[in-house]
C-alpha cells in the first residue's frame, strides 16, 4: 500500500548539496522541501518545493534569529511540525545555535551543542581529541597573528597538511599548484611552507597544521551512523573514497559503500565515547601499517546518504521515522556494495591516468549518480546548463 504523502509531515532540508539527502528521503516516499542556495541544483527538481533561497556560504553571523523566525513561521503554517535536516557545516551550526527557537516549530535530532561546536571547528576538535585521546594525527594550532614569517613546524615533520579551522568562503581562494580548490594544502617541506605562507597569513584566521598520513585519497574510509535519543546505534554503514578532485586533498567525486569491520568497530567505539546522538560521519585515513587515524567528524547528513540508502541503510528515513513516531524502515545489517559517481569524476579519473572509455564504463556501472535520476532529471540538466553558462568546468 502506497504512503499517503499528504498525511505525512514534510522533511525540510537546509544547507548546500541537499539533493543527495532529498534523494534518500524520496526513496522512502517522504515529502520534501528545501531551503536551497542560489547555485544548488536541488531547486530544479520537480519533486521538491523550495521554501526560499539562502546563501549558506555567507558568514555565520548572517544566519541570525530572523532566519530562524522565518523558518519557524513556515513550520507553523504546515499541518504537522516538519522534520529538519541540515546538510552543511553552516546549516548544522545554525540549527545548533538556534535549537531552542527552531524547536518551537520543528522536530530534529542533533548532538549536544558543545560537541557540535567542537566537531565543526578543527581547532576545538584538536583540543577535544587530545582530551579524549582520540586517534588523531599530531596537530598544531596556528593562531591568526603569527605575522609574515612562517612558524617552525619541524616537530610535526614534513610532509604535513594545513587546513582552515572551519571551511567557509574565506578558504575558497586557496588552491593547489594547478589553481584547483582544495580542502587542505599539502606542504612537502619548509621551502614550500615559505612559498604558501603569505597567502595563508593574509587570511588572518586560525589554521590547523597536521601530520600528513601517507597514502592516496582512496585510503580515506568513513563510518556513517544514526544514534537515537537513547544513544542506541540504529543505522550504520561504512564507505571508502575512490577518487577526489583534485587528486590530493580534493572533494569526493567517486565512492563506494563497504562493510569494513574494523571501521565499524572504530566508529561504534567513538559513538559511545562521545555519547553521540543524531547523525554523524567519522572520516578515517588508513595508514600504510593498517591503523585507522581519525581526521574529522561531521554531525550532519551528507552526500553519502543517497548511496547509503541505495545500499539498504536509509539513515534520513530512519531519523524521520523516529521523530514522527512511525515504524522504522527496513535497514540492512549487511549493506549491498554500491558505488556513487559525480560528473567531476571524469576530471579526477583523467588526472589519475584513467582513460575516458574506462571511466565511462565505470560511471555506467555505478548504481548511484550525483544529481541524476531518470524519474527526475532536471537537477542534473540544470546543473549542466549552469556550468555551460558560467564556463566553470573545474
Helices and strands as residue ranges (DSSP letters): G 5-7, E 11-14, H 19-27, E 32-36, G 41-44, E 49-53, G 60-62, H 65-76, E 82-86, H 89-97, H 99-102, E 106-107, H 113-120, H 122-132, E 139-142, E 160-164, G 169-171, E 185-187, H 190-202, E 207-211, G 217-219, E 220-227, E 233-245, E 251-258, H 261-274, E 278-286, E 292-298, H 304-310, H 315-324, E 338-341, H 345-351, H 356-365, E 368-369, H 378-390
